[in-house]
Amino acid sequence: MTNNTEVVVIGGGYAGVMAANRLTRRDDVTVTLINPRPTFVHRIRLHQLVAGSDSAVVDYREVLGERVRLVVDSVDQIDAAGRSVALASGGTVGYDYLVYAVGSGSADPAVPGAAEFAYPIATFEEAERLRPAFDTAPATAAVTVVGAGPTGIETAAELAEAGRAVTLVCGGALGPYLHPRGRRSVARRLAGLGVSVLDGPDTTVTAVTRDAVRLADGRELPSAVTVWTAGFGVPDLAVRSGLSTDALGRLRTDETLTSVDDVRIVAAGDSAAPSGLPLRMSCQAAMPLGARAADTVLSRIAGERPSALNQPFGAQCISLGRRDGIFQFARDDVAVWFNIDGRPGAKLKELVCKVVVKHLAGEAGKPGSYRLHLRSGGTKRRQLLRAGHEGAPATAERAA
Ligand SMILES: Cc1cc2nc3c(=O)[nH]c(=O)nc-3n(C[C@H](O)[C@H](O)[C@H](O)COP(=O)(O)OP(=O)(O)OC[C@H]3O[C@@H](n4cnc5c(N)ncnc54)[C@H](O)[C@@H]3O)c2cc1C
């Protein structure tokens, strides 16, 4: 008789890789990571892939522990009662514990013409699809970026720096998360790059055609290439599998990231909705959540009580091309007046991108070494939970 525990991790992004690596702390745990691509997608560089300044992929050998078995496939269905997952290529994989870390993608735009004519860039495949459009569009062609959260701002800046004529359509405020001081800095930098920023309540996009974007105020902007960055959605795997989710489709869990339906399933990253109060969809949250999910499984295997998450949000970090950026500090997830912008901001952002890969590689080489999820924090979250806060927006933009 063997005491080995089989853990299956669905999704090889920031949360899934962190969880898979950490689970190898125990020699009697076998970890299988299922992901549709054979390379790790460094999603926080996807705007760079679009503009041609980075490949946005990392070899799994660099970030995945040797004891993690990588299965290149997609999970079609979770059978919670039978403790197995069905693969798209056929066949099933059984588990004792399951980590649900399928991440996010672009939200359904629900604007006439957007699904047909605009290009989302929330996933590697979407970003790749956009590249040929730039290869064929003349350098002077009008490019519209829709959505002025961090992804939209970063994409607009990156494309402008690559010589494109970019209009950023905010559909409201530029960088809603930013402190007014940070927002002014970003506006200045975008203007310096030649990005034309359209903000205010009447700048919501009402229609997209092959060569134009229509706004709520009646304006029609010529647009040879329209990039859609407004909001993230999540895969519907949990919904399809009959598991409890929030309105967006994120798996509902308690504060230990355990599914409200099944103690054998834990969730992490963008596809998790702990206590119906999900964290901001971000790499910043996904990595500690991945570590927390692994710790929950390891506690259960050890017969111990898992700890609750305690996640602080201290900053939002936005690149503005390769030479500019802003590190917007926050307290209790609310932006404060202090930021680091300009070239130091760009350097900090680049450091963050590198440190993310380092953290994953560090956990691969020495499982259990990552400790950021153990910092004290999350006071505001605990207050909200005590006050009985429930529910979250139906689409979400990232935090950092
Ligand atoms: C352009 C851009 C820039 C960004 N910049 C930042 C930033 O600077 N800072 C920040 O904090 N966040 C940033 N984000 C957001 C960040 O990338 C996401 O929040 C983060 O990737 C979430 O991590 P995750 O592990 O939950 O999911 P993901 O990284 O999305 O990984 C999920 C994985 O699961 C796989 N998967 C999905 N369905 C299945 C299935 N059925 N079976 C098997 N595998 C499946 C996917 O293919 C993917 O590999 C950015 C996003 C974009 C698009």
The ligand as a Tripos MOL2 file, in Angstrom:
@<TRIPOS>MOLECULE
LIG
   53    58     1     0     0
SMALL
NO_CHARGES

@<TRIPOS>ATOM
      1 C1         -0.8110   42.8570  -21.3610 C.3       1 LIG1
      2 C2         -0.9720   42.4760  -19.9140 C.ar      1 LIG1
      3 C3         -0.1240   43.0470  -18.9620 C.ar      1 LIG1
      4 C4         -0.2650   42.7150  -17.6130 C.ar      1 LIG1
      5 N1          0.5660   43.2870  -16.7000 N.ar      1 LIG1
      6 C5          0.4330   43.0020  -15.3950 C.ar      1 LIG1
      7 C6          1.2920   43.5900  -14.4250 C.ar      1 LIG1
      8 O1          2.1700   44.3960  -14.7490 O.2       1 LIG1
      9 N2          1.1170   43.2340  -13.1130 N.ar      1 LIG1
     10 C7          0.1560   42.3590  -12.7110 C.ar      1 LIG1
     11 O2          0.0450   42.1000  -11.5020 O.2       1 LIG1
     12 N3         -0.6750   41.7940  -13.6080 N.ar      1 LIG1
     13 C8         -0.5700   42.0840  -14.9370 C.ar      1 LIG1
     14 N4         -1.4060   41.4960  -15.8420 N.ar      1 LIG1
     15 C9         -2.4420   40.5600  -15.3740 C.3       1 LIG1
     16 C10        -1.8320   39.1760  -15.1500 C.3       1 LIG1
     17 O3         -1.1890   38.7440  -16.3170 O.3       1 LIG1
     18 C11        -2.8950   38.1480  -14.7550 C.3       1 LIG1
     19 O4         -3.6960   38.6610  -13.7350 O.3       1 LIG1
     20 C12        -2.1890   36.8760  -14.3310 C.3       1 LIG1
     21 O5         -1.6270   36.2640  -15.4810 O.3       1 LIG1
     22 C13        -3.0900   35.8810  -13.6130 C.3       1 LIG1
     23 O6         -2.3230   34.7530  -13.2880 O.3       1 LIG1
     24 P1         -2.9950   33.3010  -13.2250 P.3       1 LIG1
     25 O7         -1.9260   32.3530  -12.8550 O.co2     1 LIG1
     26 O8         -4.2210   33.3610  -12.4030 O.co2     1 LIG1
     27 O9         -3.4970   33.0090  -14.7100 O.3       1 LIG1
     28 P2         -2.7600   32.9660  -16.0990 P.3       1 LIG1
     29 O10        -1.4430   33.6060  -16.0630 O.co2     1 LIG1
     30 O11        -3.7770   33.4660  -17.0610 O.co2     1 LIG1
     31 O12        -2.5190   31.4160  -16.3420 O.3       1 LIG1
     32 C14        -3.5870   30.5120  -16.4900 C.3       1 LIG1
     33 C15        -3.1240   29.3190  -17.2760 C.3       1 LIG1
     34 O13        -4.1710   28.3460  -17.2910 O.3       1 LIG1
     35 C16        -4.2750   27.7920  -18.5870 C.3       1 LIG1
     36 N5         -5.6200   27.2300  -18.7690 N.ar      1 LIG1
     37 C17        -6.7840   27.8860  -18.9720 C.ar      1 LIG1
     38 N6         -7.7980   27.0110  -19.1270 N.ar      1 LIG1
     39 C18        -7.2510   25.7770  -18.9940 C.ar      1 LIG1
     40 C19        -7.7840   24.4580  -19.0730 C.ar      1 LIG1
     41 N7         -9.1030   24.2160  -19.2830 N.pl3     1 LIG1
     42 N8         -6.9540   23.4000  -18.9240 N.ar      1 LIG1
     43 C20        -5.6260   23.6030  -18.6910 C.ar      1 LIG1
     44 N9         -5.0810   24.8390  -18.6090 N.ar      1 LIG1
     45 C21        -5.8770   25.9040  -18.7650 C.ar      1 LIG1
     46 C22        -3.9760   28.9870  -19.4950 C.3       1 LIG1
     47 O14        -3.6280   28.5660  -20.7860 O.3       1 LIG1
     48 C23        -2.8170   29.6460  -18.7370 C.3       1 LIG1
     49 O15        -1.5810   29.0870  -19.1070 O.3       1 LIG1
     50 C24        -1.2760   41.7970  -17.2040 C.ar      1 LIG1
     51 C25        -2.1070   41.2130  -18.1680 C.ar      1 LIG1
     52 C26        -1.9690   41.5450  -19.4990 C.ar      1 LIG1
     53 C27        -2.8720   40.8850  -20.5250 C.3       1 LIG1
@<TRIPOS>BOND
     1     1     2 1
     2     2     3 ar
     3     2    52 ar
     4     3     4 ar
     5     4     5 ar
     6     4    50 ar
     7     5     6 ar
     8     6     7 ar
     9     6    13 1
    10     7     8 2
    11     7     9 ar
    12     9    10 ar
    13    10    11 2
    14    10    12 ar
    15    12    13 ar
    16    13    14 ar
    17    14    15 1
    18    14    50 ar
    19    15    16 1
    20    16    17 1
    21    16    18 1
    22    18    19 1
    23    18    20 1
    24    20    21 1
    25    20    22 1
    26    22    23 1
    27    23    24 1
    28    24    25 2
    29    24    26 1
    30    24    27 1
    31    27    28 1
    32    28    29 2
    33    28    30 1
    34    28    31 1
    35    31    32 1
    36    32    33 1
    37    33    34 1
    38    33    48 1
    39    34    35 1
    40    35    36 1
    41    35    46 1
    42    36    37 ar
    43    36    45 ar
    44    37    38 ar
    45    38    39 ar
    46    39    40 ar
    47    39    45 ar
    48    40    41 1
    49    40    42 ar
    50    42    43 ar
    51    43    44 ar
    52    44    45 ar
    53    46    47 1
    54    46    48 1
    55    48    49 1
    56    50    51 ar
    57    51    52 ar
    58    52    53 1
@<TRIPOS>SUBSTRUCTURE
     1 LIG1         1 GROUP 0 **** ****
